[in-house]
Amino acid sequence: MLTELLVAPVRAVAAHTPSAPAIVDPDRTTSYGELVSMIDATADSLRRAGVRAGETLSLHAERHRDLPIMLLAAWTVGASVQLIDTTLPRMRIEQNERAVRPRWRLRRDGLSRLDDALPAHPECSHILMTSGSAGVPAAVAVSAAGLAGPMRWYLSEFTPRPDDRVALVSGLGHDPLLRDILVPLHSGGTLVIPPADVLRDPRAVAEFIDSTGISILHSTPALLELAMAGRPLRLDQLRLVVSGGAPLPVGLVRRLRGITDSVVVNAYGATETPQIASCFILGRGVVPDPALSDATTLGVGEGVAGAQLFLMDGEVVVRSRYLALGYVSPGGRADRFIDDPLAEPGYRAYRTGDRAVAGDRADGPRITGRLDRQISVNGLRIAPEEVEAAALGHPAVQQAHVAPYDGPAGTLVGLSVVLSEPVEPEVLRAFLRARLPSRAVPVTISILQSLALNHNHKVVGVPNVGVAE
């Protein structure tokens, strides 16, 4: 199943156009013929080492040509892949692996066998980590069909071409990374890998998009803002921008459409609803003012690939045949996966926790916030409970409370603590930086005498005092 759905399309392209460029990175160009040879050689090495179908392999992802090769090789042997973002702190990487307990660890420098492994789900193609409400990361298992179904819809809807160039800019442990890789390689296009430091510099992002002729860009609103903060963009070859991970501001869309006539897609989904669950597509021309004149963000449109969105007591519920298999670690809330309200065979539903209003606008429901405490930081879901648990791991922290901090750069994480002994905020921040993804590290730390509790013993009215920037 893994090979048929996810690897065979790459082989078909290679058989038809073996000399066409498959991957371009700062060091070299790899043709489709070379790519398939590298996949097969890596798969043979995995088999000789003992990797078997149905086992879980932790793939330590770097922004390098080896990433798609190792991923497709692991799928070739039938392994389920846990994607590990190597830019995370070492302690976080170890925590993510402990949550899944894979049999193998694959890095660019080699393969190692791990003890105390858990059996993989027989249908699982990959496992992604997301922030968990139980104070630990949640591991989300996705089937090959759950990935291939939305991918087929994407290829049919946007018809990527052999002359398209797709940028590998998504987070290394996030769902859109697979879209970056599979869209070009399933359609005969070219995957373009930026230098490692590009995504930290607005000028470099803009230069990369322009100079490499990127025609399809999968992005978050924050990355689009970063790119447009650099030098003036030409974007002559950009024909499709798919934005996801956070609400897309109408103002950003207008600025983008002022310099390019590319199709702009506001995509909606979660790790538990693989790839794109719904989207609103803006074609050529201007943003339709009659529909959006009173809006600050775009709506999320209609369900795709047979999915449907509906509101249940103000919460967005996704109904689909392509939902994730579920959680394979204690950090997730299994009760969010519910039976299909329409009782149609093959369908299930997922309660996203997102709050939305339907309205009568042309762009569909608009996300207005969360029903739980989760915070979205540049498209990354942050569970406050996980940050609080990390803070309480410091011996001087007696109580901890996380809340959104709305600053000039958008919504970030703020932390309030009660201490048993004096600790400098920067010392506490360094402690958290070694344990959390960078976007989950609090930008403000308030040191309080106490946390105010209501009658249910929940924190209320935390003042923003003692803040350390």
PyMOL commands that set and color helices and strands:
alter all, ss='L'
color gray80, all
select helices_A, chain A and resi 2-16+32-49+66-76+90-100+144-158+176-187+198-200+202-211+221-228+250-257+289-292+334-336+384-392+425-433+438-440
alter helices_A, ss='H'
color red, helices_A
select strands_A, chain A and resi 21-24+29-31+56-61+80-85+104-107+110-113+124-130+138-143+165-167+190-192+216-219+240-243+263-268+278-282+302-303+308-312+315-320+326-327+337-339+348-357+366-370+375-377+380-382+397-407+410-419+444-448+467-468
alter strands_A, ss='S'
color yellow, strands_A
deselect
rebuild
show_as cartoon
